[in-house]
Amino acid sequence: MLPLQSDAGYEQMVVRGYWPGELPSFDAPEYRVFHTDQSESVGSKHVDIAMLKHGDPQWQALYWRVETLMLEVNELFWNLELNSWMDHLRLNNYKESDHFGWHSDYTEYDNSKLSFNLCLKAADEGGELYFLDWEQDHMSLVQGEYVIFPSYCVHRVAPVVAGERLHLLGWLAGPRLR
């Protein structure tokens, strides 16, 4: 794990590391049933999304591994009060020209407090992860690399120029921030 500190006037830290053990595989066609999100509110374009339903026995071990990792990182860096999953784990699949605009995972409509992003397949070019007010220009994740960060951190995904970008996302929730 490598903590990265921001120069911004508020605490913003991104923890970057490598997935412990074998990566989950989603190559089978039944796992690649996506719907398309073209949300104009955050400037996304054709991001294909598949939900891995919480409570589905086939995903129980994956949920446990992601949650355990997120809770360990949270205890080391933020100590946010977390008590549940915000949503289902999600596969986001970006093809050429797909992107996701500036946004925060913590909104007035939900109480996501900790965000998780695991690279299952990196784009050949593009698809970098940017954080607003961050000292580094951008972050290119390689296969097997993850980032965990407080959900209030504003971020975006740059357009994919070549290839395909497949990432597993998750959010833990807790009481609203004060």
C-alpha positions, -999 to 999 in steps of 0.1 A, spaced: 0 0 0 13 34 -9 -5 65 7 -4 96 -15 -10 130 1 -27 160 -16 -15 196 -15 -51 207 -12 -63 226 18 -83 196 31 -74 160 39 -73 140 7 -55 107 6 -55 80 -20 -42 46 -9 -28 26 -38 -19 -11 -37 -21 -45 -54 -50 -70 -50 -38 -98 -27 -39 -131 -46 -57 -140 -78 -78 -114 -95 -115 -122 -98 -124 -132 -133 -154 -119 -152 -147 -134 -186 -178 -157 -187 -206 -142 -207 -231 -144 -178 -209 -120 -159 -206 -95 -187 -243 -84 -189 -240 -46 -189 -264 -18 -192 -252 16 -205 -250 47 -184 -250 80 -203 -255 103 -174 -252 139 -185 -250 151 -149 -214 139 -146 -205 139 -183 -202 102 -187 -204 87 -221 -215 51 -228 -200 35 -197 -212 -1 -196 -221 -12 -161 -229 -46 -145 -241 -50 -110 -228 -79 -88 -258 -82 -65 -251 -80 -28 -265 -112 -11 -260 -133 -42 -241 -164 -29 -217 -164 -60 -204 -130 -49 -202 -136 -12 -164 -143 -11 -156 -113 -33 -177 -90 -11 -159 -103 19 -124 -98 4 -132 -62 -8 -148 -53 25 -120 -67 46 -94 -48 25 -114 -15 27 -119 -18 65 -82 -25 70 -71 5 49 -98 27 66 -84 17 101 -49 26 90 -56 60 74 -90 76 81 -111 58 108 -143 67 91 -175 53 107 -186 26 83 -216 3 87 -228 -11 54 -224 -14 16 -237 17 -2 -246 -2 -33 -238 -34 -52 -203 -40 -64 -201 -28 -99 -182 -36 -130 -175 -5 -152 -165 -13 -187 -151 16 -208 -145 13 -246 -129 38 -269 -140 74 -262 -159 64 -231 -152 85 -200 -167 97 -167 -167 133 -158 -158 151 -125 -178 138 -96 -178 128 -60 -192 95 -47 -205 112 -16 -236 132 -25 -267 146 -9 -285 114 -20 -263 88 -5 -238 83 23 -209 66 6 -179 73 27 -151 51 13 -146 42 -24 -128 12 -39 -116 9 -75 -98 -23 -88 -83 -25 -123 -92 -58 -139 -81 -46 -174 -63 -14 -182 -69 4 -214 -41 4 -240 -42 42 -239 -63 67 -219 -87 59 -191 -65 75 -164 -80 84 -131 -77 120 -121 -83 136 -87 -92 173 -83 -66 194 -65 -41 165 -64 -4 171 -67 0 144 -93 -15 150 -128 -32 116 -130 -30 79 -120 -28 51 -145 -38 18 -128 -24 -15 -141 -41 -48 -139 -44 -59 -103 -39 -25 -88 -65 -8 -67 -71 26 -51 -92 33 -20 -101 69 -11 -127 89 9 -158 92 -12 -158 130 -10 -127 132 -31 -136 147 -65 -124 125 -94 -129 116 -130 -120 90 -156 -103 103 -188 -116 92 -222 -103 58 -233 -82 63 -265 -75 27 -273 -85 -7 -259 -109 -14 -231 -109 -5 -194 -126 -29 -169 -128 -19 -132 -145 -33 -102 -160 -6 -80 -175 -6 -45 -185 18 -17 -189 15 20 -213 38 38 -219 52 72 -235 81 90 -234 114 72 -203 134 76 -206 164 99 
